[in-house]
Amino acid sequence: MSLFAMRTTTDMAAERGRKKAGAARVFSKQPERIAALWRRMRLAAHEGQGVPGASLLDGLVEPFVRELGLTLEGVESSPWSRTRAVLRLAPERGARALHDEFALLRRCLVDALEVLGGGDTERQRINRAIDEAVDSAVALLQRMADPKADGPRVPFGGLVVEYFERPSHARKAPMGRRDERSAMH
């Protein structure tokens, strides 16, 4: 191999290393940028369907992305277990809603990683972390419905709450009929 070819290969390897470090740095130090992208993608996915309902993952994305960045930097434990946030589970929406939201998050993270120059290793780490998160969230949802169900293989590091949906529109009283409740003055 010529000296020029060796330098080029060395330079290319160094450039790949800088790009990988840059991706990890953006994920760990600026997770709000990735979360903003995810929110825009979520709105675009619901375009024409009106305003989407409250996200089950909103408020969870930034801490999770930060932990993913640390994983890309070399931290070995599960980013899902290190995430300190609130996970909302909505039995009315079911597991399908969780799968849909995590699929959109996965797409957002992989797209951001590609733009930032990450490679296959980083993509695998992100996919593994999302798989753990989805499996854990669905197991928690199943356990909510059936306490005898198995718990998650990878525990969630934050707080899990049951999210109750509010009706999207208020009921109107028929015309000419007074509310039967007594007024409180």
Disulfide bonds with the S-S distance in Angstrom:
none
